Structures are given as structure tokens and as C-alpha cells.
């Protein structure tokens, strides 16, 4: 189990389905379970690509 | 980074809309499979921002909506037994069965409780040894691993009073049914972000390989959806068909192997019964032999013959064949306070979304 901060509210969730997480990382939660880690590098790459797509018009 | 606000940027959205307009040369119809996508599309007015020739159809991706009356009626019949307690997710309470709903049964004295997580079902069962606790378990691949974990724990802890009314569904076989249907033309799929977190890309390959249609696994923020739509249009304009991932910060090619292994430890694939779509091969699960004692379908209980409201179009709406606006009941008789069909109950239901935003 782990404690997560959901918009300022602390909740206990299960890590049965997503074990490789460390304190401070973001996870996707579904019905009380962490189901995937949020990949910050991929998020940045997607945003960079979106900016390029939007600017190059 | 908060992973939310950044994906709601207005300037980038405007640029993406221009890019979509520039790329799109022909009329196409895309289907957003997931009800949460439908909600985002309406909430952010995305339909009105797209060129007219790009149609968006809402699909069957609302677990509450696709649960057939048979299963709701079975839960209702079970709730009438003195030694049974039903636990389920909130939305299921208000879904009308053939002649009643779990909410009405609760008002009439039935022991029916709402849970948020499958793990609460375990806790309730432990606290109520005198009762048979039946979990009306609905959901797609996002939810199924969490239900499998509860089943594995119940077995490990030798919990003998927890049972499951399993009505879970698998998304990919429903897409095959939609692609084979002659009633609806789909040029590409906006695939569900969170179901795909578990599945990855492999189970969708048939969409491009066998049916020659593109599909993009897409996130739920407005920029995610606009990028997903643009990626689909680009594939169609380039005469390509591949399964691509837009939602890369969450979804990986291989999905979540731990979650998948939990599902298949407990279940094997079986025919699934969907509201509207009917019986679809391999679209559901049955318990594996060693977990079958938890299957409530072994109970001896008399269930009424399932009946549908003759005018409710929920089944057609789930397949993208009809819009809620074509339903005679919509807004007149059927509204969130008095839902006639499940598509008006669930916040992911297409009728509910049309009611709220249209």
C-alpha cells in the first residue's frame, strides 16, 4: 500500500499492479489502485511536439 | 509539471485545430470508444472546433451502459435473499433492470452497499461473516486487474463468504463486432487511454492488419484529443493504417504485464453479453476452475425474464448507430433524475453527456 496526494487529499492506494514507484512520482489511479507510473520525460516530449505542431502552421 | 494544465493550453489548441483543418481533405467518421473521451469532447466543445467533414461517433466504452439487463436482474434477485449483501460501484445502483433497480431494492430494505474499490469488498466480507457478500463486478480491462487482485486475496485469506457476479468486458472483441457491422461506418478509432494502459498496443493490431483502419491510443485532456484526431487524419490522408500511441506519458507498447498476469491468473476468456451488441466471442471472462467457487452464477436463484424498455435506444447509441437526439424519450421522459436506460445513468453514458452539454 502507499499514501498518495490527490489534489491535496491524502489517500491510501494499492501498489499490487504498479510496484516500481518511488516517493514523489506521479501515478495513474483507478478504483484504489495505482495502475501506471506517469512518465515525465514522455510528457515533456509530447508537449514539445504539440508546440512544434501548433507553431509550424 | 502537473500533467493536466499543460495539456489544456489554448494557443496550442488553436494551432492544432488549424493543423487539422489543413491536413483534412475528405469526409471521415472517427469513433471515440471510451465514454470518458465523449465527456471530454463535449466538455471542451471539440466537435464544434473540427471541420464539418470530420464526424465523431460515440462508442460502447461505458461499462455501466453495456451491462445487460440479465445481470442487473440477477443482482436484484440475489439482493432479495435474506442472507445476501450486494456490493457494487455507485453508478450501478440507479441502472434500471427489467422491473426494478438496486436503488429501489435498497429503499425496500435490501442490503446493498456502494464501494469505491474491489478491496473494500474484501473488508466488508470480513466484517460480515454472517452474510454472503456478492460483488457485482463490472468494468473493462482497467478495472479487471483490480477485481482479480481481490479474488486472489480472497482465496489466499480463505474468505468463504465473498462471491462475484462477473459482468466484466474486454474491449478489443467489441471493436471487431463494430467493424463487422454493416450499420455503422468507422474510418478510425480514438482508442481508450486507460484501458490501453493495461493492454498496450498488441491486442489492437487486428484493426489495422485485418480491417485496414488506423487507431490512436489517446489521452483525455483537450490537447491529447486534438493530437489523437490529427494523428488519425494524417494516417487516413497518407493511406496508412497503424496502431499509434498519442498518450505516451501513460501508455507503453507492452501495456502493464503485471496487471495482465493477474487477470489471466483468475480468468479465462469467454463469450460476453453486451447491451446493444449482444453476445460477442471472447469479449468476457469466466472463472478458472480453481476460483469457480466464488462465481455467483452457481447460486440457485430464480430471475425474471429480461425486458427492455421498447423505446430506449441505448443499445443503438452504444454502437454509434443512433444519436441520443433521435430517441423519443431523451429529455422528455428520460433524464438524469429519471433514467430509462443506463446510457442516461452513468456519467460516462452518451445520453448523460448529451443531456449535460448539448
Boltz contact constraints between the chains, C-beta under 6 A:
constraints:
  - contact:
      token1: [A, 16]
      token2: [B, 149]
      max_distance: 6.0
  - contact:
      token1: [A, 17]
      token2: [B, 145]
      max_distance: 6.0
  - contact:
      token1: [A, 17]
      token2: [B, 258]
      max_distance: 6.0
  - contact:
      token1: [A, 17]
      token2: [B, 259]
      max_distance: 6.0
  - contact:
      token1: [A, 28]
      token2: [B, 250]
      max_distance: 6.0
  - contact:
      token1: [A, 30]
      token2: [B, 142]
      max_distance: 6.0
  - contact:
      token1: [A, 31]
      token2: [B, 117]
      max_distance: 6.0
  - contact:
      token1: [A, 31]
      token2: [B, 146]
      max_distance: 6.0
  - contact:
      token1: [A, 32]
      token2: [B, 117]
      max_distance: 6.0
  - contact:
      token1: [A, 32]
      token2: [B, 119]
      max_distance: 6.0
  - contact:
      token1: [A, 33]
      token2: [B, 146]
      max_distance: 6.0
  - contact:
      token1: [A, 35]
      token2: [B, 197]
      max_distance: 6.0
  - contact:
      token1: [A, 36]
      token2: [B, 197]
      max_distance: 6.0
  - contact:
      token1: [A, 36]
      token2: [B, 250]
      max_distance: 6.0
  - contact:
      token1: [A, 36]
      token2: [B, 256]
      max_distance: 6.0
  - contact:
      token1: [A, 38]
      token2: [B, 3]
      max_distance: 6.0
  - contact:
      token1: [A, 38]
      token2: [B, 249]
      max_distance: 6.0
  - contact:
      token1: [A, 39]
      token2: [B, 249]
      max_distance: 6.0
  - contact:
      token1: [A, 42]
      token2: [B, 248]
      max_distance: 6.0
  - contact:
      token1: [A, 42]
      token2: [B, 249]
      max_distance: 6.0
  - contact:
      token1: [A, 43]
      token2: [B, 3]
      max_distance: 6.0
  - contact:
      token1: [A, 43]
      token2: [B, 249]
      max_distance: 6.0
  - contact:
      token1: [A, 46]
      token2: [B, 248]
      max_distance: 6.0
  - contact:
      token1: [A, 47]
      token2: [B, 6]
      max_distance: 6.0
  - contact:
      token1: [A, 50]
      token2: [B, 12]
      max_distance: 6.0
  - contact:
      token1: [A, 50]
      token2: [B, 223]
      max_distance: 6.0
  - contact:
      token1: [A, 53]
      token2: [B, 19]
      max_distance: 6.0
  - contact:
      token1: [A, 54]
      token2: [B, 12]
      max_distance: 6.0
  - contact:
      token1: [A, 54]
      token2: [B, 15]
      max_distance: 6.0
  - contact:
      token1: [A, 54]
      token2: [B, 16]
      max_distance: 6.0
  - contact:
      token1: [A, 57]
      token2: [B, 15]
      max_distance: 6.0
  - contact:
      token1: [A, 57]
      token2: [B, 18]
      max_distance: 6.0
  - contact:
      token1: [A, 57]
      token2: [B, 19]
      max_distance: 6.0
